[in-house]
Amino acid sequence: MKHILLVETILYVNNQQDSTVFYEKLFRQKANVYVSGMTEFNLSENCKLGLMPNSGIATILLDTTPHPDKGNGIPRCELYLYVEDIEFEFDHAMNIGAKLISPIIDRDWGDKVCYFSDIDGHIIAFAEKIN
């Protein structure tokens, strides 16, 4: 799909400020955009992560779906991030207080992966290809 130029995944969060601080620590970088209602991180040349408060997206969705507040703490997505040094990322995530879901394990799909959750229950996976 060469017509797609950029991918931005937006997580709905309970508290934009707290989630921004968590992801700034996790990514070891400041947000590229922080305005009321949206935080953005440039993760690579063609990938961004956005954080939008539940209350903000609720005004867009109106009553067409359940209110995002009803999903707080429930895993609603997974960020699967390939990294250069999985052990470093594992230790770093532990040190900043990410909730450990699964330690580093070789998986049958050919990746070595560990899983955490953020403060809203979204799943974060750090992965490396198994050599």
N, C-alpha and C positions, 0 to 999 in steps of 0.2 A: 504494500500500500504506500507507494511513494508520494501520494498526494497528501498524506498526513505529515505535517511539518514538525509538530511538537506535541508531546503528550504531557498533560497536566492532570494529575490525580488529586482530587480534593476530598479531604477527610472532614466530616462534620464533627465538631468538637463541642464539649460542654462549656469550656472556658478558653477563649482564644489566647489570652495572655499566658495562662499556665501551660497550654499545649505548645505555644511558641517557645517558651523557655525550655520545655522538655526537648523539643526537636532541635533547638539551637545547641543544646548540650550534646544530643545524640549525634548530630551531623558535624559538630565542632565548627559551626559557622553561624553568623548572624543571618536573619531572614533578609532576603533581597527586597521584599515588600512587606510592610507592616502598616496597615491602615485599619480603621474600624471596620470590621466585617470580613477581612481577608489578610492572611499571611501567606507569603510564597517563598519557597526555597528553590533555587536553581540547583538541581542535583547533577545534571550533566548537560551537554550541549542541547539535547532535545528532550529533556525530561524535567518537569517541575513537580513539586509537591505543594498543594495549597491546604490551608486550614481555614475553615469557615465555621463560625458559631452556629449551633443548632437553630438558634432563634433567627439568624439571617437567612438560612436556606428555607426555613419554615415560611417566611414571607413570600418566597418565590413559589414554593410547592402548594401553598394555600391548604385546602383540605383535600387535595387529590391523593395524598398518601398519609400514612400515620406520621405523627409529629416525630422528628428525629430524637427528641428527648426520651421517647419510649425505648430507644435502643442504647441508651447510655450503659457502658460496661459490657455490652454484648459484642463479641467480635463481628464486625460488619464488613471487614475487608482485610486483605493481607498485602503488605508492602514486601516484595521479594527482591532483595538488593544483593547483587553480586558484588563482592568486595575483594580487595587485594590480600587482606590479612584477617581471616575470620577469627583467629584467636584474639587479636587485638580488639576487634569490634565486640566480641563476646565480653571480654574483660571491661571494656569501656561502658557497654550497656549496663553491666552489673553495677559498675561504680556510680553511674548516674541515677540508679534506682529503677531502671526498667524492670518490669515483672518477668521473671524467667518462666517460660512455658516449656521449653525443651532444650537440653544442652546440645553441644555440637555432636552430630551423629552423621555417619555416612548413610545416605538414603539410596534406595534401590533405583532411583531415576538418574543417578550419576552425580549427585551433588552432596557435598558435606554442608549441613545446614544446622543453625540454631534458631530458636524462636523465642520472641519476647512479646509483651503487649505494652502499649502506651497507657497513658492515664485514662483514656476513654475506652480501652478494651480492644483497639485496633491491633492487629497482629503485625509484627515486624520480623522478617526473616533475613538473616545474613547468610549468604551462600558462597561457596567456591566450587568449581568443577573438581571432581575427583580425578587425579592423574592416573 
